Amino acid sequence: MPASRRPIHLLQAAACALALAALPVQADRERDREHDQDRARAAVQAGQALPLKTVLVRLEREAPGQVLDVELEQKGDRWIYEIKLLQPGGRLVKLEVDAATAEVLRRKERPRGPDARP
């Protein structure tokens, strides 16, 4: 094999090795995600948490905005929805909401960037 071709093959081999090494991590993340979904479904079915759609409808009046991300976590004996919203005007808001009552427990706003318009 010509010397000029060797570096390409080495790079290809290294890329393949990295891709193969990442497979178990991706499988673990997928398994964790499925486990989280199962726990969330069980919490809703047990009446410990309201369905997300119900919470978002109630929340829309108090904190309108586009939902960017939602997580359901158990903190002690309480289920909490962590909801990230992009509000009109570009403000980013993170809410912690009691999953059983839809009560906003904590509101954290990130100020708009310096180049944002009022």
trRosetta pair geometry for C-beta under 8 A, 3 or more apart (Angstrom, degrees):
i j d omega theta_ij theta_ji phi_ij phi_ji
1 5 5.3 -106 175 73 101 124
1 6 6.4 119 118 -68 120 80
1 9 7.6 -9 172 -10 155 151
2 5 5.0 90 67 3 84 102
2 6 7.7 -132 102 -21 49 83
3 6 5.6 -37 -157 5 43 120
4 7 7.7 -50 -174 21 35 99
5 8 5.8 -60 -165 38 52 113
5 9 6.3 47 146 -19 80 108
6 9 5.8 -62 -150 39 34 108
6 10 6.2 33 157 -20 70 107
7 10 5.6 -55 -146 37 34 113
7 11 6.3 35 155 -19 67 105
8 11 5.7 -55 -150 37 31 111
8 12 6.3 31 152 -19 65 106
9 12 5.5 -52 -145 37 33 112
9 13 6.2 35 154 -20 65 105
10 13 5.7 -53 -146 37 30 112
10 14 6.3 30 154 -19 64 106
11 14 5.7 -54 -146 37 31 111
11 15 6.3 32 154 -20 65 106
12 15 5.7 -53 -147 36 30 112
12 16 6.4 31 154 -18 64 105
13 16 5.8 -54 -149 36 31 111
13 17 6.4 32 153 -20 64 106
14 17 5.6 -53 -148 35 32 113
14 18 6.4 32 154 -18 65 105
15 18 5.8 -55 -149 37 31 110
15 19 6.3 31 153 -19 65 107
16 19 5.7 -55 -146 37 31 111
16 20 6.3 28 156 -16 66 107
17 20 5.9 -57 -147 39 29 108
17 21 6.3 31 154 -22 64 108
18 21 5.6 -55 -146 35 31 113
18 22 6.5 30 155 -21 64 106
19 22 5.9 -58 -153 32 31 111
19 23 7.3 50 148 -41 60 91
20 23 5.8 -31 -161 -2 40 118
21 24 7.6 -52 -179 25 40 98
21 25 7.8 29 137 -5 64 111
22 25 5.4 -62 -160 42 54 115
22 26 6.0 54 146 -23 82 104
23 26 5.8 -57 -147 36 32 110
23 27 6.3 31 157 -19 66 107
24 27 5.5 -55 -146 38 34 113
24 28 6.3 38 154 -21 67 103
25 28 5.7 -52 -150 34 31 112
25 29 6.5 31 152 -18 64 104
26 29 5.7 -53 -148 36 33 111
26 30 6.3 33 154 -18 65 106
27 30 5.8 -54 -147 37 31 112
27 31 6.3 33 153 -20 64 107
28 31 5.7 -56 -147 37 31 112
28 32 6.3 32 154 -19 65 106
29 32 5.6 -54 -148 37 31 112
29 33 6.3 33 153 -21 65 106
30 33 5.6 -52 -147 35 31 113
30 34 6.4 30 154 -17 64 105
31 34 5.8 -54 -149 37 30 110
31 35 6.3 33 151 -21 64 107
32 35 5.6 -55 -148 36 31 114
32 36 6.3 33 153 -20 66 105
33 36 5.7 -52 -148 35 30 112
33 37 6.5 31 152 -18 63 105
34 37 5.6 -53 -148 36 33 112
34 38 6.4 35 152 -21 65 104
35 38 5.7 -54 -150 35 31 113
35 39 6.4 31 152 -18 65 105
36 39 5.7 -53 -148 36 32 111
36 40 6.3 32 154 -19 65 106
36 72 7.5 144 174 63 96 88
37 40 5.7 -53 -145 37 31 111
37 41 6.2 34 155 -20 65 106
38 41 5.7 -54 -146 37 29 112
38 42 6.3 30 154 -19 63 108
39 42 5.7 -56 -148 37 30 112
39 43 6.4 33 153 -22 64 105
39 72 7.8 -173 102 101 95 111
39 74 7.4 -95 161 -23 129 121
40 43 5.7 -53 -149 33 31 113
40 44 6.6 29 154 -16 64 104
40 49 7.1 -72 -159 75 66 156
40 72 4.5 100 -111 68 112 145
41 44 5.9 -56 -151 37 31 109
41 45 6.2 27 154 -15 66 110
42 45 5.7 -57 -142 42 31 110
42 46 6.0 25 158 -15 66 112
43 46 5.9 -60 -142 42 26 106
43 48 4.4 -84 -163 74 78 111
43 49 4.1 38 133 9 110 120
43 72 7.0 -168 55 157 149 135
43 74 7.5 -162 -89 -76 141 107
43 79 5.2 112 -173 -89 146 155
43 99 7.0 16 142 125 133 147
44 47 7.8 44 176 -66 30 22
44 48 7.6 -85 -64 56 21 70
44 49 5.1 -61 -78 79 61 93
44 50 7.2 14 -124 151 87 11
44 51 5.5 67 -144 -81 133 65
47 100 7.9 53 152 -131 62 96
48 79 5.5 104 138 -10 100 131
48 99 7.2 33 130 100 70 115
48 100 6.2 -67 177 -84 42 106
49 72 6.6 54 -156 -155 162 131
49 79 4.4 -66 -77 96 112 155
49 81 7.7 123 -156 -49 117 96
49 99 3.7 -22 -131 144 95 122
49 100 6.0 -79 -98 -71 39 59
50 54 4.5 -105 164 83 115 129
50 55 5.2 138 90 -54 118 90
50 99 6.1 -164 28 171 72 62
50 100 6.6 126 -22 -139 84 21
50 101 7.7 176 -20 -25 124 8
50 102 5.9 -24 34 -52 153 96
51 54 4.8 94 64 4 82 105
51 55 7.3 -155 95 -5 43 87
52 55 5.6 -58 -150 38 36 112
52 56 6.1 33 155 -19 70 107
52 70 6.3 79 -143 156 132 159
52 72 7.6 -104 -77 -59 105 121
52 81 6.9 139 -116 -118 82 139
53 56 5.9 -56 -146 37 29 110
53 57 6.5 31 155 -21 64 105
54 57 5.9 -54 -150 33 29 110
54 58 6.6 24 155 -12 63 108
54 102 7.0 -112 126 -70 88 132
55 58 5.9 -61 -152 40 30 109
55 59 6.0 27 153 -20 67 115
55 81 5.8 105 152 7 165 165
55 83 7.9 -167 130 -54 122 143
55 97 6.0 120 -169 125 125 146
55 99 6.9 -50 -80 -134 144 57
55 102 4.8 -172 -125 -109 72 98
56 59 5.5 -58 -139 41 31 113
56 60 6.4 51 157 -43 64 94
56 67 6.6 -40 -126 -60 127 143
56 83 7.8 165 -94 -128 83 148
57 60 5.9 -38 -154 6 29 118
58 61 7.0 -56 -179 22 38 105
58 62 7.6 7 143 6 67 111
58 102 4.3 37 83 163 152 154
59 62 5.8 -74 -156 50 47 101
59 63 5.4 -37 175 50 89 97
59 83 7.1 11 -174 81 170 168
59 95 7.3 148 -146 96 134 167
59 97 6.7 -52 -86 -102 128 154
59 102 6.6 -133 -52 -171 84 105
59 104 7.4 110 -121 -66 95 104
60 63 7.5 -83 -117 68 16 53
60 64 5.7 45 -168 -100 63 71
61 64 7.7 21 -109 -57 7 86
62 104 6.5 -147 127 -23 149 136
63 85 6.1 158 146 23 110 167
63 87 7.3 -86 -178 -90 76 118
63 93 6.3 -140 -167 112 123 153
63 95 6.2 145 77 -61 173 146
63 104 7.1 111 -21 -86 133 145
63 107 7.5 -164 -92 -120 140 122
64 87 6.7 98 91 -134 66 87
64 88 7.0 11 103 -10 110 103
65 85 3.6 89 92 172 135 115
65 86 5.5 175 180 76 109 37
65 87 3.9 -66 -92 -89 124 60
65 88 6.9 -132 -99 -15 76 60
65 93 6.5 146 13 36 168 118
66 85 6.6 138 67 -160 41 69
66 86 4.6 -18 59 58 99 97
66 87 7.9 -165 20 -75 68 25
67 70 6.3 -3 -178 -45 121 106
67 83 6.4 -60 -133 -165 97 102
67 84 7.4 102 -163 77 56 57
67 85 6.1 -40 -98 -101 47 73
68 84 4.4 -59 64 103 106 103
68 85 6.6 171 4 -107 92 17
68 86 5.5 87 -48 -22 117 98
68 92 7.8 -20 6 -136 153 95
69 82 7.9 -17 115 112 94 89
69 83 7.5 168 88 -151 56 39
69 84 4.3 25 47 35 93 118
70 81 6.2 -22 -162 -168 97 100
70 82 7.1 151 -156 80 44 56
70 83 5.3 0 -107 -106 81 74
70 84 7.6 -140 -65 23 45 71
71 81 7.3 151 78 -158 45 50
71 82 4.5 -4 56 53 97 105
72 79 6.2 2 -175 -176 96 105
72 80 7.3 161 -153 82 50 43
72 81 5.6 -25 -98 -99 73 66
72 82 7.8 -165 -77 18 25 73
72 99 6.3 68 -140 -96 101 145
73 79 7.3 161 85 -154 34 59
73 80 5.4 -22 66 63 83 93
73 82 6.4 22 8 -11 113 112
74 77 7.9 -19 -173 -138 99 15
74 78 7.3 153 -156 83 60 38
74 79 5.5 -36 -99 -99 69 67
74 80 7.5 150 -105 17 19 79
75 78 5.5 -25 70 71 81 91
75 79 7.9 138 22 -111 70 18
75 80 5.3 14 8 -3 115 127
78 98 6.6 -61 -173 -134 118 86
78 99 7.6 147 170 29 72 93
78 100 7.4 -98 -147 1 78 117
79 98 7.7 89 79 -170 63 52
79 99 3.7 -55 108 45 102 138
79 100 6.5 112 50 -37 99 84
80 96 5.4 -12 -173 -169 122 93
80 97 6.8 137 -163 66 65 43
80 98 6.7 -44 -106 -104 67 36
80 99 6.0 -136 -87 -23 12 99
80 105 7.1 -65 -128 30 110 143
81 95 7.8 10 103 104 89 94
81 96 7.5 155 79 -158 50 43
81 97 4.4 -20 61 63 100 102
81 99 5.1 121 -28 -86 88 88
82 94 6.8 -4 -174 -174 89 97
82 95 7.3 166 -153 84 43 51
82 96 5.7 -16 -101 -102 71 70
82 97 7.8 179 -80 20 24 76
83 94 7.3 159 83 -155 46 50
83 95 4.7 -13 61 59 96 100
83 97 6.1 14 3 1 117 121
84 92 6.9 -9 -171 -171 96 93
84 93 7.3 158 -156 84 49 48
84 94 5.2 -18 -101 -102 74 76
84 95 7.9 -177 -79 20 28 70
85 92 7.4 158 83 -156 51 47
85 93 4.6 -14 61 62 100 98
85 94 7.8 -179 20 -80 71 30
85 95 6.9 28 -3 -4 112 110
86 90 7.1 -26 -171 -140 94 36
86 91 7.6 150 -160 77 49 43
86 92 6.0 -23 -103 -100 65 66
86 93 7.9 175 -85 22 19 77
87 90 7.6 -26 74 56 64 12
87 91 4.5 -19 57 66 110 95
87 92 7.6 -167 13 -80 84 17
87 93 5.6 48 -25 -5 118 119
88 91 7.8 7 72 25 38 94
89 112 7.1 -88 142 -69 89 141
89 116 7.6 74 164 166 72 123
89 118 7.5 -19 -148 179 111 35
90 112 5.2 75 100 -120 108 115
90 113 7.9 -69 141 22 133 85
90 116 5.0 -153 84 -143 148 128
90 117 7.9 103 6 47 137 68
91 109 6.0 -15 176 -159 115 109
91 110 7.3 161 -170 68 66 64
91 111 7.7 -43 -128 -139 88 27
91 112 5.8 -72 -88 -58 66 93
92 109 7.2 138 84 -159 54 57
92 110 4.3 -8 71 48 106 115
93 107 6.6 -20 -168 -165 107 90
93 108 7.2 148 -160 79 57 48
93 109 5.2 -23 -104 -102 78 74
93 110 7.5 -149 -75 16 33 74
94 107 7.6 151 81 -158 52 42
94 108 4.6 -15 61 63 99 101
94 109 7.9 -170 23 -78 68 29
94 110 7.6 61 -9 -23 99 98
95 104 5.6 -66 -160 -134 115 102
95 106 7.0 156 -158 84 46 59
95 107 5.6 -8 -106 -105 77 70
95 108 7.8 -170 -75 25 34 69
96 104 7.4 104 73 -164 52 60
96 105 4.7 -59 102 66 98 103
96 106 4.0 25 36 46 114 101
96 107 7.9 -130 25 -60 70 38
97 102 6.1 -9 177 -152 117 43
97 103 6.8 159 -158 78 68 36
97 104 5.5 -39 -101 -101 80 53
97 105 6.5 171 -106 7 22 86
98 101 4.6 8 100 45 124 94
98 102 6.8 -53 73 6 78 11
98 103 4.5 14 29 52 120 89
98 105 5.7 105 -41 -44 84 113
99 102 7.8 31 -145 -70 21 49
104 107 5.9 23 167 -56 127 101
112 116 3.6 -87 163 52 123 160
113 116 5.0 119 58 -26 71 100
